[in-house]
Amino acid sequence: MPKKLDKVDVVVVGTGWSGGVVAAELAKAGYKVVALERGEEKSTNDYIGAKDELRYMSRKYIMQDLSLETITSRTSMDETALPVRTQDEMMVGNHLGGSSVHWAGATYRYNPFEFEIRSEIEKRYGKDRVPEGSLLRDWGISYDDFEKYYDRWEKTAGISGEEDPLGAKRSSPYPNPPTVDTPNLRLFKDAAKELGYHPFQISSANVTQTYENPDGEVINQCQYCSYCTHYGCDFGAKSDPIVTVIPTAQKTGNFELRTHAYARRVTYDGKKATGVIYVDMMTGQEYEQPADVVVLGAFTLANNRLLLMSKIGKPYDPKTQTGVIGRNFTGQFNITFLGARGFFKDKKFNLHMGGGALGSTFSDLTGEHIDNSKTDFLHGGGVEIRQYGDAPINNNPVPKGTPSWGKEWKEKSLFYANRSLNVWFTPGVLPWWHNYLDLDPTYTDAFGDPLLRVTNKYTDQDRNIAKFGIKKCKEVMEKMGADIIDVDEVPEEFDHVYNGAHYAGGVTMGTDPETSAVNTYLQMWDAENLFVVGASAMPHFGDRHPTATVGALAYRAAEGVEKYLEKGGGLLLKPEK
C-alpha cells in the first residue's frame, strides 16, 4: 500500500525541457510544485572530466538502465514483439534533465506547413493526394499562434542562430549570434548556393557567448570542445534544463525535486487525476503524491505507458482505428539521417574540433517549399552537415570496399581521418494506422508491470522520401568536390533500433476528442487536470529536429496549467468536430 503524502498544487513527472519548463513557470507563479525524476540529481559539476568517449558514448553512462524497464518492438500486428535489451538499440536519457542533457543542441522551428499539414496538402494537391491509411491531420493551432512560445523558449535557452532565408516570420531575432563558420561548412554552403539553394548556419544550443536569460540564469560560451552528443556539458555552455529552468524553479522556494522516483501510475477517479504513485528506488518505499494538477512531462514512450497503465483515455485500436492513446506514433528511425559521405584526397579539415550543433543546412526541400505534385512521396526534408568533433573510437570512416582490418584499413583510416565529410537528410514522417503503441501482453518491467509495445512498419512513402533525400545529398557532395562518394542504402524494414531519441505521438494534440488525446494546451479531454507535455503531443514528425517545438509546447502547456488553476477548473478549450 503506497504511503500517502501531503497534497501539493502540482506534481510533475520528468525534468527534461517539458517537465522543467512547466515546473519553473508554475513555481515562479507561486504554486507548490513537486517534480519526480527517475534518475539521479545532476549538475554541471558532475560532468567535469566527462570527456570520456568510452564511458559516455560507447557505454552509454547517462542513458536509461534497460534491466529495469525497456520496450518491446515488432513490425506488424501478426508478430510477437521482443524486448529491446541493449543500449546500442535503445538510447533514452536518464537523470536530472533527461534527454535534454545529452542532446546535440541543433534547434529548428517547425514551419507553418507542419501545423496545418492536412489542410495544406489538400489545398495544394487535392484531397486524393493524402495516402490511404495515413492518419495525417492538422495540429489544431497555427504557426502564427504558436510563434510566441518558440520565441520564449529560444530566449530561455539562449539559442545562437542565423535566420533561415526561407523561414517563417519571427517576432524577434535569435538572442545570440550563430556558431563559428569553418572551412568544411563553407564548402557545403558554396556547393548549396551553386545548386540554387539557400544555406544558413544551424541554430544552436551550444551558446556562442556568455548569456543571461530572462530568468537570470547564466549560460557560458561554448568552447567547441567536441563533447556534446551523449555527454553533459561540464562548462554549462550547452543550454539544458540543469543550467536554465531547474535552477529557476529551485530559487523560488516553491519547488521540490525528488530523484530516484520511478513513477508507476497516475491515480484517477474517472473524471480527474488525483496524483501520482511512485517508488523511491533507493529504499523501495512506494508513495502516493496527491496534487490538484498532474503534469506528465516525461519522454514520449514513458508518457504513453503511464497513461495506458493508469487506464486514462481510450487506447488506440488499429483494427477499428478508434481510440487515442498510442495513436499517431511516429519518429526518426533508421530511415532518417541517411545521405552521402565524401572522401577528399587533396582537402584536409580539422574534424576533431566541433560542437553538437555546429553545422549548416538549407530548407529548400522541406515540406513548406517542395512541390509534391510530381513526387512519389509527400512532405520533404532538410539537408545538413555537422561538425560534431570526431572522437577516435566511434569515428573511423573509410571508403566502402576497404577491408575491415589489416594494412589497407590502417592506411586509409589514418589518411581519411580528417578528409571525409557527411551530408544527410531529415525527412518528415507521416503517421499510419498500423504504427502505434500499446501494452505488451507478455513482457514486464522489474515491478511486474507490462512493457510498452511498439508496432512500426515502413511504407513506400518512407522509403521513397529517403531515396530522394540521399540523391540530393549526393548532388551536394559532388558539388563539394569529393573524390569518392559513398551513399547510404535505404532499409526495406525497420531494424528495431531506437537510438536517436526522436519519437513522437501517442498522446496527440488536436480539437476532436475522437482523434486526439489532449487539446492544444496539452490538457487531456478525459481528465481536465492532467496535462501531458512533450513530443508525445505531436500528431506527426516534422522534417526537422523536435527540441525547439518540445520547449515551445511546454510553455504553451504551462500557460494552460496557470489558466486552469486561476479559473478553478474546467476545460480550457471546447472540443470541435
Sequence and secondary structure as in RCSB ss.txt:
>XXXX:A:sequence
MPKKLDKVDVVVVGTGWSGGVVAAELAKAGYKVVALERGEEKSTNDYIGAKDELRYMSRKYIMQDLSLETITSRT
SMDETALPVRTQDEMMVGNHLGGSSVHWAGATYRYNPFEFEIRSEIEKRYGKDRVPEGSLLRDWGISYDDFEKYY
DRWEKTAGISGEEDPLGAKRSSPYPNPPTVDTPNLRLFKDAAKELGYHPFQISSANVTQTYENPDGEVINQCQYC
SYCTHYGCDFGAKSDPIVTVIPTAQKTGNFELRTHAYARRVTYDGKKATGVIYVDMMTGQEYEQPADVVVLGAFT
LANNRLLLMSKIGKPYDPKTQTGVIGRNFTGQFNITFLGARGFFKDKKFNLHMGGGALGSTFSDLTGEHIDNSKT
DFLHGGGVEIRQYGDAPINNNPVPKGTPSWGKEWKEKSLFYANRSLNVWFTPGVLPWWHNYLDLDPTYTDAFGDP
LLRVTNKYTDQDRNIAKFGIKKCKEVMEKMGADIIDVDEVPEEFDHVYNGAHYAGGVTMGTDPETSAVNTYLQMW
DAENLFVVGASAMPHFGDRHPTATVGALAYRAAEGVEKYLEKGGGLLLKPEK
>XXXX:A:secstr
  EE   EEEEEE  SHHHHHHHHHHHHTT  EEEE SS    GGGGTT   HIIIIIS TTB  TTT  EEEES
STTS  EE  STTTB  B STTTHHHH   EE    HHHHTHHHHHHHHH GGGS TTB     SS HHHHHHHH
HHHHHHHT B    TT    SS  SB      HHHHHHHHHHHHTT   EE EESB SS EE TTS EE     B
S  TTS  TTS B  TTTTHHHHHHHTT EEEE SEEEEEEEE SSSEEEEEEEETTT  EEEEEEEEEEE S H
HHHHHHHHHHT S B BTTTTB  BTEEEEE  TTSSEEEEEE SS    TTSB TT EEEE TTSTTT  TTSS
SSSS EEEEEE     TTT     TT  SSSHHHHHHHHHTTTSEEEEEEEE B  BTT EEEEEEEEE TTS E
EEEEE    HHHHHHHHHHHHHHHHHHHHHT SEEEE    SS    B S  EEEES B S TTT SB TT EET
TEEEEEE SGGG SSB SS SHHHHHHHHHHHHHHHHHHHHHTSS SS    
